[in-house]
Amino acid sequence: MPVHAGQLRFSTQGDGDVIDITAGVESVVAQAGADSGVVSVFVPGTTAAVTTMEHERGGVHDLRETLDRLVPRQGPYEHNRLNNDTNSHAHIRAAIVGPSETLPVRDGRLDLGRWQQVVLIDFDDRPRQRTVSVQVLS
């Protein structure tokens, strides 16, 4: 099974920044020349995540609000206490959402739903440079 690898790079604002990376993932799929298969999208690090969603202002707002309620920025976090840090909430949010997605490729394109996009979410409490690894198996 041939594997084609690519990387995408992004500057993020942190604090729940949600970036639509669908076009970048599709460009790696196109470069691979895959008619069918799967694509793995993975962000290294413990304060960022990759998922799919309807990437529109209301959906992004609702996701951020929900995660703020589930995992508040401030709290009695042991990670922050032990490491004199401020981003335990980012580690927890990233663990809940997850660092990767595996998506089908059909007819040379991502087989996504009509309103579904692939997104990178940076939960850290500061801007970051992020690299997303994309591997196409066909």
C-alpha positions in Angstrom: 0.0 0.0 0.0 1.7 3.3 -1.1 2.0 6.0 1.5 2.4 9.7 0.6 3.3 12.1 3.4 3.0 15.9 3.6 3.1 18.6 6.3 1.0 21.7 6.8 2.2 24.6 8.8 0.1 27.2 10.6 0.5 30.2 12.9 -2.2 30.1 15.6 -3.5 32.5 18.1 -4.0 29.9 20.8 -6.9 30.2 23.2 -9.2 27.8 21.2 -8.2 29.1 17.8 -10.0 27.0 15.2 -8.5 26.8 11.7 -10.1 25.2 8.7 -7.3 23.0 7.2 -9.5 21.1 4.7 -7.9 22.7 1.6 -4.4 21.9 2.9 -5.3 18.2 3.5 -7.0 18.0 0.1 -3.9 19.4 -1.6 -1.8 16.6 0.0 -4.4 14.1 -1.2 -4.2 15.6 -4.7 -0.4 15.4 -4.7 -0.6 11.8 -3.7 -2.7 11.0 -6.8 -4.8 8.7 -4.7 -8.1 7.7 -6.2 -9.3 5.9 -3.1 -7.8 5.1 0.3 -7.6 6.9 3.6 -5.8 10.0 4.9 -4.5 10.4 8.4 -4.3 13.9 9.8 -2.3 14.3 13.0 -1.0 17.3 15.1 2.0 16.6 17.3 1.8 18.2 20.7 -0.4 18.0 23.8 -2.3 21.3 23.6 -3.7 21.0 20.0 -6.3 18.8 18.4 -7.7 17.8 15.0 -11.4 17.1 14.3 -14.1 17.6 11.8 -17.0 20.1 12.2 -19.1 22.6 10.4 -16.5 25.4 10.4 -18.8 28.5 10.6 -18.9 31.3 13.2 -21.8 29.8 15.2 -20.4 26.3 15.3 -16.9 27.6 16.4 -18.5 29.8 19.1 -20.6 26.9 20.4 -17.6 24.5 20.5 -15.5 27.1 22.4 -18.4 27.8 24.9 -19.0 24.1 25.5 -15.3 23.4 26.2 -15.1 26.5 28.5 -18.0 25.0 30.5 -16.5 21.5 30.5 -12.9 22.4 31.2 -12.7 26.0 32.6 -9.5 28.0 32.0 -9.0 28.5 35.7 -9.2 25.6 38.2 -7.3 23.7 40.8 -5.2 21.9 38.2 -2.3 19.8 39.5 -0.4 20.3 36.3 -0.3 24.0 36.8 0.7 23.7 40.4 3.5 21.2 39.8 4.9 22.9 36.8 4.2 26.6 37.7 2.2 26.6 34.4 -1.1 28.1 33.2 -2.2 25.7 30.4 -3.6 22.6 32.1 -7.0 23.3 30.6 -5.4 23.2 27.1 -3.9 19.7 27.7 -7.3 18.4 29.0 -9.3 19.9 26.1 -6.8 18.5 23.5 -7.0 15.1 25.1 -10.8 15.2 24.9 -10.9 16.2 21.3 -7.9 14.1 20.2 -4.8 14.7 18.1 -5.9 13.0 14.8 -8.6 12.0 12.4 -8.6 9.3 9.7 -10.8 10.2 6.7 -11.8 8.3 3.6 -10.6 9.3 0.2 -13.0 8.6 -2.7 -12.7 9.6 -6.3 -9.5 11.5 -5.5 -11.1 13.7 -2.8 -11.9 13.7 0.9 -15.2 12.0 1.4 -16.6 14.6 3.8 -20.2 15.5 4.5 -21.7 18.6 2.8 -21.0 21.0 5.7 -18.0 19.1 7.2 -14.5 20.5 7.3 -11.2 19.3 8.9 -10.1 21.7 11.6 -7.0 22.3 13.7 -7.8 23.6 17.2 -5.0 25.2 19.3 -6.0 25.2 23.0 -2.7 26.6 24.4 -2.8 29.9 26.2 -0.4 31.6 23.7 0.2 31.8 20.0 2.0 28.9 18.5 3.5 27.6 15.3 1.9 24.2 14.5 2.8 21.5 12.1 0.1 19.0 11.0 1.2 15.7 9.5 -0.8 14.3 6.7 -0.4 10.7 5.4 -2.3 9.3 2.4 -2.6 5.6 2.1 -3.9 4.4 -1.2 
